Amino acid sequence: MLALAVAGFLGPFVAPAARLVAQTDPTPPNAVLFRNVKVFDGRSERLGPSTSVLVVGNRIAKIGPDVSAPDRATVIDGAGRTLMPGLIDAHWHAMLVRPTPAEALAWDVGYANLVAGEEATATLLRGFTTVRDVGGPVFGLKRAIDEGIVAGPRIYPSGAMITITSGHGDFRQPFELPRAMGSADTRMEQIGGSMVADSPDEVRLRAREQLMLGATQIKLTAGGGVASPHSPLDVTTFTEPELRAAVEAAENWGTYVTVHAYTPASIQRAIRAGVRCIEHGHLMDDATARLIAERGVWLSIQPFPEEMANVFPPGSEQRAKFAEVLTGMDRAYRLARKYRIKTAWGTDVLFAPALAQRQGELLVKLKQWYTPAEALVMATSTNAELLGMSGKRNPYPGKLGVVEVGALADLLLVDGNPLEKLELVANPSKNFLVIMKDGKIYKNLIR
């Protein structure tokens, strides 16, 4: 009954595997031929000439003008349209898109996962075939997606954000204090949203717990944040030994630590401790940008829209902090370009379901600093390089973010050329005619 219900909900957008019960066809085609398409391969500034791309199973098997369709293959005539890799959002919170902060803590866990599952399907149908989740209890949702129970993107999970007492991500109320060292009995910790750690040993323990649960990278909040009620923006939180404890735990597992940090002080301390990726960085100065570049650290920065302030009540401290972040955004992007910092793109949509529907528009905002080709490369192959830093913790071995032989078959057929008109990605319901993830078609408007 569940499979039938899912099939009915998704209608023509559901993957073939999810329609098996309804269609009673045990042998769906395992090959798809995209014919007469122009390929954006995830790296180039121009489309290639008209060609064909054959997908067998979950990988791209052949590319070329003379590739033919095997028996029982699905053939999609692109009519000269653009075939490109699925989009990757490098800063996402799958469990925290639709609830308010209060609801995120109060909702029944089962209900929260059902709501997140519906949002995951919507995310995939916006063309985002992969997300890097940098905070939240997402392991169950990821499993459901990977097992085909729910349609959604690939998820690279961090698990719970690790924070300090009063740090960004500490949503406890004053009546929940004091805290005993080693305890984790508050609601936000029990559901896996955030974990408080106030010593190197506690940080090491909490990091290892997330790795045990399946984290592909570890996320700490190294400085103050916007949404948290007890976290001034200018504060530097973890000490260097605490950060090093997380880095050591992650490196022992062959992966890395990324940290939430806006200010020069928090970014520089994290880099000294061995952190390999900075989330945000909007308030960095010239010296900090130069240090990021010299150390080969990644910058995962987001082009926040002004209307994101509407998440917070007028006159609130959170709204004022967000306004301060916005003042540094243009300079941060220009510094990233100046020093050729390895830069990833993401959205960081929190508690804003309406804004999530405009996920592609936030990629278009990169046009203030990048060409359409540069923006699309960032949201595909460059973001995939960042995902690859998880090493053997990578749950999806294979190449993502590119269209090439042997790569995983996460593909979009676009009605138009996004290298010339990036705005096409802002209207996925109209312009993404085919959406494929892992070789399965989840949307097909080509008849």
Disulfide bonds with the S-S distance in Angstrom:
none
